[in-house]
Amino acid sequence: MFSTKTAIVLLAAIIASSDAIECYQQNVGTPKARIIDNMISCFSMYYSSERIASFGGISNNFKNAPRKQELALADGTCHRVEKTALDNTRSVHYADTVICYCNKPLCNMPNSIEDFENSGYKLTDQD
């Protein structure tokens, strides 16, 4: 039989994976996408100035647990990626990069930002 500690660990693993989804993963220069599992959210990243995209997911692990609510609210949204300036005084856009989040299995593999928008998603700064 299982010890109490083993049973708790198994139960936690089952609960954690119950809300996990699969996402496509494909980086720039990779000819074929693959499916990754145990993600809490999928993303598509578009680098508009280079006309390229990459796809992936955010891992369903304890380090990302605090982000689950934030990512649930981000479902279906796209926004420009920003970084903080070196002097920490302002945010600046980063290389015309847009990231789009979605929380349904295998939702992140459109061919372009236009395909993603045609699926009902839009940039948050287009309101």
N, C-alpha and C positions, 0 to 999 in steps of 0.2 A: 504494500500500500504506500501511498504518498504521504510524506510528512506534511504537517500544516504549512510549513514554509514553502515547500514545493508546490502545494495546491494553490497557495496565494499567488506565487509567481506565474503559474500556468493560467490562472484566472485573469490576472492582469494582462498577460500577453494576448489572451483571447479577446478581452474587452478592447485593448489598444488596437488590435488589427481589425476589429469589427467595423470600424468606420474608415478604414483605409481604402484607398482607391488605386487604380493603375493609371499611369500616365505614359505618354510617349516621351522618349528621350532621343534627341538628335542634336549634335553639336555641329557647328560650322565645319565643313570639310568631311563630314561623315556621310557616306552615300545612302545609308539606309537607317531608318529609325528602329529603335527597339522598345519593348515595353518594360517599364520598371514598376514594381509593386510596392505596397506599404507606404503610400504617400498620403499626406493630408490635403494637398492641393496641387494642381498642375499649373504650369505657366508656359507662356509663349513669349519669347523675347525677340523684338524686331529692331534691327539696326538699319534705320531708313536710309541713312546716307550711303551705306554700302549695299543696300537692297538684299540683305541676308537675314536669316532668322535662326533661332535655336529654340529647343523645346526641352522641358524637364519637369521635375516635381520636387516638392518639399517633403522631406522624409518624415514619416510618422514615428518620431521618437521622443523621448522625454525632454530633450533639449528644445524641441519645437512646440511642446505642449502649450506654453503660454501664447503662442501665435495662432492657435486653432480658432479662437473667436474672431480675431482680426482677419484671418484668411476667409472665414465663413462670410464675413461682411464684404470682403473684396470680390466675392464670386461674380464673375461677369464684368469686371471692371478692368480698364486699361489706364495706365498713367505713364507719364514720362519719368524715366529714371533720373533721380537727382543725387548729387553727392554734396557734401559740405566742402566749401572752399577751404584751402589750406589754412587760412587765417581764422576759420570757424565763425565767420561773421554772416555768411549767407549761403543759401543753397544755389547750386548751379546745375543746369541741365547737362547731362552726360552723353555726349556723342550722338544726339538724336536717337536715343534708345527708348523704346516703349516696351513695358512689360504688361502682360495681360494674365489675369488669374481666372481659373475656373475649377469647380469642385465636383464635377461629374466624371465618372470613369472615362478615360481616353478622350477627353474633351479638348485637348490642346494641340491638335495637329492640322490646323488649316494650312493652306499653302502660302498665304500672305496676310498682311494686316487687313486688306480689303475683305478677304474671305472671313476673317474673324469678325469684322464689323457686320458683314452680311448675315452672320449667325446670330445677330442681336446684341453684340457687345459694342462698346464705344469707349473712346478716351474720356476720362473723367473731366478733363478740362475743355470738353466740347459741349458742355451743358448750355 
